[in-house]
Amino acid sequence: MLPEHRKVLEYLDQHTYEDGELCVPFAPICESTRLSRARVRFICRALRRKGLAEFHSALWTEEGYPAGAGYCISKAGVKALEGILE
């Protein structure tokens, strides 16, 4: 796994929940990783294609308001990180 991909996947691991329970848009990932929006977008899509992240659209806040779309880590992403960190 490329270092930038790992950095984004680690961010998702620390700030999201599996199955779309908690997702994040690109902006906070960019701020934390210091990667450009275009690069974060590319990496998130690559992680999704590999099954390590999930994309969820039409997200809602706990108050019932629309909150846009975002990415979260997948079960496979969690397992991949566990394998890397062991």
C-alpha positions as CSV (number, residue, x, y, z in Angstrom):
1,M,0.0,0.0,0.0
2,L,1.3,3.4,-0.9
3,P,2.1,5.8,2.0
4,E,-0.5,8.3,1.0
5,H,-3.1,5.6,0.7
6,R,-2.2,4.3,4.1
7,K,-2.4,7.8,5.6
8,V,-5.9,8.3,4.3
9,L,-7.0,4.8,5.4
10,E,-5.6,5.5,8.9
11,Y,-7.6,8.7,9.0
12,L,-10.7,6.9,8.0
13,D,-10.0,4.3,10.7
14,Q,-9.6,6.9,13.4
15,H,-12.6,9.1,12.4
16,T,-15.3,6.9,10.8
17,Y,-17.3,3.8,11.6
18,E,-17.9,0.9,9.3
19,D,-21.2,0.4,7.3
20,G,-21.8,4.2,6.9
21,E,-22.5,4.7,10.6
22,L,-20.1,7.7,10.5
23,C,-18.6,9.0,7.3
24,V,-16.4,12.1,6.5
25,P,-16.2,14.3,3.4
26,F,-12.9,15.2,1.7
27,A,-12.3,18.5,3.6
28,P,-11.3,17.0,7.0
29,I,-9.2,14.3,5.3
30,C,-7.3,17.0,3.4
31,E,-6.7,19.1,6.5
32,S,-5.4,16.2,8.5
33,T,-3.3,14.6,5.8
34,R,-2.2,17.8,4.1
35,L,-3.0,16.3,0.7
36,S,-4.9,18.2,-2.0
37,R,-8.6,17.6,-2.5
38,A,-7.9,16.1,-5.9
39,R,-5.4,13.6,-4.4
40,V,-7.7,12.7,-1.5
41,R,-10.5,12.2,-3.9
42,F,-8.4,9.9,-6.1
43,I,-7.1,7.9,-3.1
44,C,-10.6,7.5,-1.5
45,R,-11.9,6.2,-4.8
46,A,-8.9,3.8,-5.1
47,L,-9.5,2.5,-1.6
48,R,-13.2,2.0,-2.4
49,R,-12.3,0.0,-5.6
50,K,-10.0,-2.2,-3.4
51,G,-12.8,-2.7,-0.9
52,L,-11.0,-0.9,1.9
53,A,-13.3,2.1,2.1
54,E,-17.0,2.7,1.4
55,F,-18.8,5.7,-0.2
56,H,-22.2,6.7,1.2
57,S,-24.4,9.4,-0.3
58,A,-27.5,11.0,1.1
59,L,-26.1,11.1,4.7
60,W,-28.2,12.6,7.5
61,T,-27.4,14.2,10.8
62,E,-28.7,12.9,14.0
63,E,-31.3,15.7,13.9
64,G,-32.6,14.5,10.5
65,Y,-31.0,17.1,8.3
66,P,-29.2,16.2,5.0
67,A,-25.4,16.1,5.4
68,G,-24.1,15.3,2.0
69,A,-21.9,12.3,1.2
70,G,-18.7,10.9,2.5
71,Y,-16.3,7.9,2.9
72,C,-15.8,5.5,5.8
73,I,-13.5,2.6,6.4
74,S,-14.8,-0.9,5.5
75,K,-14.4,-4.1,7.5
76,A,-11.7,-5.1,4.9
77,G,-9.9,-1.8,5.5
78,V,-9.8,-2.4,9.3
79,K,-8.4,-5.9,8.7
80,A,-5.8,-4.5,6.2
81,L,-4.6,-2.0,8.7
82,E,-4.4,-4.6,11.4
83,G,-2.2,-6.7,9.1
84,I,0.0,-3.8,8.4
85,L,0.4,-2.7,12.0
86,E,1.1,-6.2,13.4
